[in-house]
Structures are given as C-alpha cells and as structure tokens.
Amino acid sequence: MNNNSDSYDTYKGKKVLITGHTGFKGSWLSAWLTELGAQVIGYSLEPPTKPSMFEAISLQDKVTHIIGDVRDEEHLLAVFSKYQPEFVFHLAAQPIVRLSYKDPKLTYETNVMGTVNVLEAIRKTKSVRVAVVITSDKCYENKEWIYGYRETDPMGGYDPYSSSKGCAELVVSAYRRSFFNPGRYNEHKVALSSARAGNVIGGGDWGQDRLVPDCIRALSESKVIKIRNPNAVRPWQYVLEPLSGYLLLGAKMYQDGDKFVGAWNFGPPDSDIIRVEEIVKRIISYWGNGRYKIAASSKNPHEAKLLKLDCSKAHSLLNWNSVYNINGTLKETAEWYSRYYNGIRGRELYEFTVKQIREYMKRDSHFLYKNTGEDI
C-alpha cells in the first residue's frame, strides 16, 4: 500500500459510520478502524449468526453500537443526523445466495432499497465527505469466462442475490452522476465509490451456506465436511485484503476528493483462484485433522462455477496489492478459529484479532517495497 501509514492516519479522530458492523466483514472493519483511532458508529441488525465474531470479541464495548435496519429510512437518517459522520462504509446486506432463492423480496429490499436509504441519508447529512458502498464480485453479468471482470463490464446476476448487487451498483452510479457528480465536487464535497470483492476468508465467520464456516463447524464437531460444488472456482482472499482496499480508497477519496471516485475491484491474484475441493483439503491440513465427502445434488440451486476479478485498476491507481497467498490466508483463519474453540473469548480474543490486523499491516508495507520470497 503506497504511503501506507499516511493513509491509515487519515482515520484518526474521525467519525466513521459502518452499516452492517455486526456482520463478519463489518466486525473486522470496525475493529481495524477502532485501532486506527477512529470513532466508529455501527448501525446494523443484531449479529446474524450464533456464534458471531461481533459478540466473540465483545466489540460492543469498543464502538457506538446501534441496532437498526437499513430498510428503516427514518431511523437511519436520525442516526446520521445525530452523529454527523465524515466517512460511511455501507456493508449491511443480505449476503447469502441460497437464502436469496428462499426470500428474494427481503434480498432486494435490503440490498437495493437499503442502499438507496443510505445514499439518501448521505445526501441529507452535510458532514459526510467519503462514502464507500460495498457490493460483491457477483454483481457482474457472469459469463463464466476465463478472463477477470473489469469495473466497466456489465452488471447482471443469475440469482436474486447477484442481481440485487448489480442493482445496487446501478443505484450508486446514478446517485454519483445525479447528486455527487465529480465535476461538481466543489459544490457537494462528497466522494462516492463502490467496491467489489471476492470470496472472503477469515476467523469469525459463521455464515450459513459458506464454505469455510461450513468446514469449521464440521471440524469443530468432528463431523464429515460435505461439499456441494467441488469443482467450482472462486477468487479466495483473506478478509483483511479487501478491507485494506476499502480503507486505502476511503483515505484517497478524503485526501483528493473527486480523483478516486468510481467502481473498484479488490481481488486475489490468479494463483489464489482455486477449486473448492482444494480449499477444503488445505483447511483440513491447517486444522490438523478431518474428513470430507462430495455431496452434490441436482436439487441445489444454480451457483456460478467460475468467477474472476481483474484488479488492474486498484493495482495501478491505488498501488493496492494482496499480502497473503491462499496458504497464509487459511493459516491465519485456522489460528483464529482454534483460539475460539479452545475457549478464548472477549478481550483476549479481541487482542488476538488486533494482533492479526497489526501483523497484516506490517506485511502490507513490507511486501510492496521488498519481496523477500517468504511463503505467506
């Protein structure tokens, strides 16, 4: 990350509102920003899983914790009005593909109209200077080709979840053009971007129908891991990789206004785009024991078998790059879960989480300026 410490220092003393702070990525981002000296205001539903990272590390003691639904425009606007944030990271979402088949209406209400409500709150709150809306790599019209999707490729989506994320991207684009146009930045003073990431792996995720959490649940209970789509290929990355991209992007937008607005991909290198079955084998290796079996079924809903991102824009314009390879990612993930299942909770687990964040930051700066060749 170019000018790494300067970018991180941007958040010290700033008010940062995070929607979805009780979720997996939201919890990691909240912890990171807290350690950077930001005043974090979290707006979210109750933690979406039991257990949850948010509760496991007692994050409610570190941030301003507000229970709210992004579909509730009145409540959301009242929170913006009360706290007057300077930065907004919008992560609140219905994030599960399979659930979107069961409840498409909830998915669209949350992911599309929830985004509209956040953007309306930003439009009506004069303190906001930077807004980053987090969507998904699944926002693209996936043709399952071997090339990575660029930020200028068409939006789409086979399933309701993917479609809702494509819709959210179109909403962000329309608001940026209509209300936060870069050409009129000196009038509105708001920099608005969207960010798209690949499949994120890290400690503290207990989401349903997600590969790593499903594996960890089975391993912690000495059960056989069941794999639905062993040959599916995904852009796997450590949770801190895209978060570092969001933070860097937000800092650049704060420092340079309209120069960095737009859509951004944050994904892993091609070497970490591997098959589901291979991921499971490596998780078992880092856990120390376990078994798996293929449990494919014709009743499974459609899920893409191949999806890649082209991150040339972030590499070139932000000087952003991944730090951990897939082995380092799975090692860090297994270590976090191992501590949790060995009974470590609360302050001690929060401190270990911060330790992983700090280790990432050290390697972030180091690996961009000098590659030692160490296998991480």
N, C-alpha and C positions, 0 to 999 in steps of 0.2 A: 504494500500500500504506500503510495507516494506521499511524502510528508505525513507519515503515519501519526506521530504524536500531535502534530498541529491539528489534524482532522479530528482526533479524539478529544482534544482540548476544547473544541468548539462547543461541546455539550455541557461543560462545567458551569453550574449555576443556572442552566436554562430549564424552563418548564417544558416537559415533553409529555404529550398525551398519547397513550398507546391504547387502541381498541383491541380487544382480544388478549389482554395481558394475562389472563388466567390459563390460556392455552399453552401448548408446548413451545412453539417459537416465541410467543409473546412473553412467556416466563423467562426464557433465556435473554431476550432483548431487554426486558425490564431489569434483570439482574446486572447485565452489562452496563446499561446506562446509569444505574444507581452507583456502580463502582466508578463511573466516569465523572460523578459529581452532579448529575442531572437530578432535577426534582421530577420524579415520574408520577404521572396521574394515570391510573389504569381504569378503563371503562370496559366492562365485559360481563357476560353471564357468569354464573358460578362455574368453577372448574368443570370441564366437560367430561372428565373421567374420574374414576376411583380405582386406584390412587391417581394423584396428579402431581406434576412437578411443582406447581404453584404451592400446594399445601405441604409437599415433602420438604421444601427448603424454607417454609414459613415466610414466603415472600410478602404476605400481607403486612408484616412488620417493617418492611423496607420501603413500601410505596404508598401513595394515596390510593386506596383500594375502593373502587365504586362498582357496585353491581348494577348493570344496566344492559339494555338490549339496543343494538344499533337500529332496530326497526322502530324504536320509540323516539321519534324525532324531537318531541318536546323535551324529554328528559336529557337527551344528548345535547341539545342546544343549551339547556340550563347549565350543564357541566362545563361546556366550552365557555359560557359567559362568566361563570364563577371563577374558573381557574386561569383563563386567558393564556393558553399555551402558545409557545413560539414554534414548536415542532409538533407535527402529528404523524404518527405511523399507524396506518389503518391495517390491522391484521385480522379483525373479527370476521369470521366466516363460518359457513357450513362446509367443512373441508373434505368430506368423505364421498367418493364416487358412488359406492354401493348404496349409501343412505340417500343419495340424490335420486336413485331409482324408486326408493320407497316413499320419499316425500319431496317431490320436485317443487311443490309450491313453497315450502319452507326454504328450500335451497335458493330459489330465485328471489324470494322476499329478503332473505338475509344478504346474499351476495351481490344482488343488483340494487334493490331499494335501500339496503343498509349502506351501500357505498354512496348512493345519492344523498342520503341523510347526513353522512359525514361531510360530504362536499358542500352541502348547504350550510352546515354548521361552520365550516371553514370560511365560506363566503360571508357569513354574518358576524365573524369574530375578527376584529381588526388586529389582534396580537399575532395571528398566525403568519409566519414567514416561509415555512417549509412544510410540505405535505408529501409523504410517500405512501402510495396505495399499493399494498402487496396483493398480487393476484396469484397466478400459477403458470407453470410451463404448459399446462393443459389448455390454456386459453387459445392456442393456435389451432387452426384447421389442420388436424393431423393426418397427413397422407402416408405416414409410416415409411417415409423415405430415409435414406442413409445420411442425408445432409442435416445439419443443425438448423433450427429455425432462427431467423433473424427478426429483430424488432419490427421490421417493416412488412413481415409476412402477414397474410390474412388471419383474422380471428375466426374462431369456429367452435367446434365441440360436438362430439357424437352424443354424449350423455348429458343429463341436466347439469351436473356439476361443472363439467368442462365448458359447456355452453354459457353457464352463468358467469364464469370467469372471463370468457370472451366478451360478454355483455358489459361486465364491469369495466373492462379496458376501453370499450367504446364510450362508456359514460365518462371516464376520466379524460379521454381525448376531447370529448365535446365540451366539458367544463373548462379544460385548459384553453381551448380555442375561443370559447364564448365569454368566459369570465376572468381567466387568468392567462390571457394571451401574452406570450413572451415579448411581443412587440410593444406591449403597453405595461411592461413590468414596473416602470417608474410611477404608474398610477395606482396599481393594486398591490404591489410589493409582495406577491405570493408566488413562490416557485412550486409547481406541482408536477410530480413524476409518478410513474408506476413501475413496479419491479416484479420480475418473473423468475422463479427459482425452480430447481429440480426437486427430486425426492430427497427430503432432508432426514438425516440420521443423527441421533444423539441421545444421551441419557435423559430420562424423564418423560418419554413419550409412551403413553398407554392408549393411544387412539385405536378404535376398532377397525378391523379390516386393513391394517397397515402391517407391512411385512416384518419389520424389526420388532415392534411391540408384540405382535403375534408370536414371534420366535422367543422373545424374552419371557412372555407369560408361560409358554410351554416348558422352556428350560428351567424356570424357577419352580415349576411344579413337577419336574421330572417326567413330563409328557412328551409324546412324539410330535414334532413340528409337522403340520400339514401345509403343503404348498399347492396353491391353485394353478398358477401360471409359471412353471419352472423356466420356460424359455423366454419370458418377457424381459425386455431390456429397458433399463431406466437410467437417468443421469443421477447417480447416487452422490451425495455430498454431506459433509459434516455440518451440523446445524449452525455453527459459527461462521461458515463460509458466506452464505447469503446475507447473514446479519451484518457481517463486516462490510459487505457491499452496500447494504441499506444505510449504514452509519456513514460510510465514506460519501455516498451520494448525497445524503442529507447535509453533511458538512460542506460539500462543494456547492450545493444549492444555496446554503446560507451565506457562504463567502462570496459567491459570484452571481447570485440572482438568477437570471434567465438563461445562463450559458449551459446549464446541465439538465434542463427540464426535458421530459420525454419519457419513452419506454426503455427499460433496461433489462437485459438478461444476466442472471448470475448463476452459472452452472459449472460443473466439474470438467476437467479435461477428458478427452475421448478414452484415455486409459482407465477411467473410473466408470465408464458406461458399460456395465456387465450384466450378465444374466441373473435372474432371481435365484436360481438354484446355487450358483456360485456364492452369492451373498450369504445364503443360509449355511453353506459349508464353512465359510470363514467365521461367521458368528459362533457356530458351534466350537470351532477351534479356539477362539479367544475366550469363550465361556469355560472351556475345559472339558466338556462332555456334552452328550446329547445325540438325538437321532431325528431323522425326518423321513417323510414319505410323500410321494406325489398324490394329491387328492383332487385331480382335475375333474370337472363335472360339466356336462352340457348345459346344466341349469345356471351356471354362473353368468351374470350379465356381461355385456361387452366391455372389455378393457383393452386399451391400446397395447400392442406388443412391442412397439419401438417408438421412442421419443427422445430427441436430442436438441440441445440448445447451442446456438452459435453466440459466443460471448465476446466476439472480437471488439465490439463497441466498448464494453467495460474494460477490457484489457488495454485498448488503445487510448481511450479518452480519460479513464479514471486510474489507469495503471493498477487495476484490481486483478488479483490472481488467487487461485486456490492455494492453501497452505498444506493441508494433509492429503495424502493419497487415500485410497479406499482402505488399506490396511491400518493406517493411522486413525482413520475415522472409526472403524469398528473397534479398535483397541480402546480409544477414548470412551466410546459408547459402552462397551462391556465393563470398563472400570467404574463408570458412574452407577450402572445398574447393580454391579456387585456390591458396592457400598450400601446401596439402598436395601438390598435383600439380606445384607448382614446386619441390618437394624440401625444403620446410621440415618438420622433424620434431623430436621430443624436447622439450628445454627451450624452444626458440624457439617451437614451436607451442603448448606449454603456456602460455607467456606471452601469446600472441595469444588463446588461449581465455579466459584470465583477463581480458584487456582487453575482450573481448566481454561477459563477465559484469559487469565494472565499469561499462561503458557502459550496460548494461541497468539496473543498479541506480540509476544517475544519472537515467535517463529514467523509471524506475519512480516515484520520489518526485516528480519534477518534473511529470509528466503528471497525477498525481492531484490536485495542488493548483492547477496552472495549465496550461490547454491553449493552446499557442502557435499551434496550427493548422499546425505544420510537418508535412509529409508524410513520415512514417517508417513 
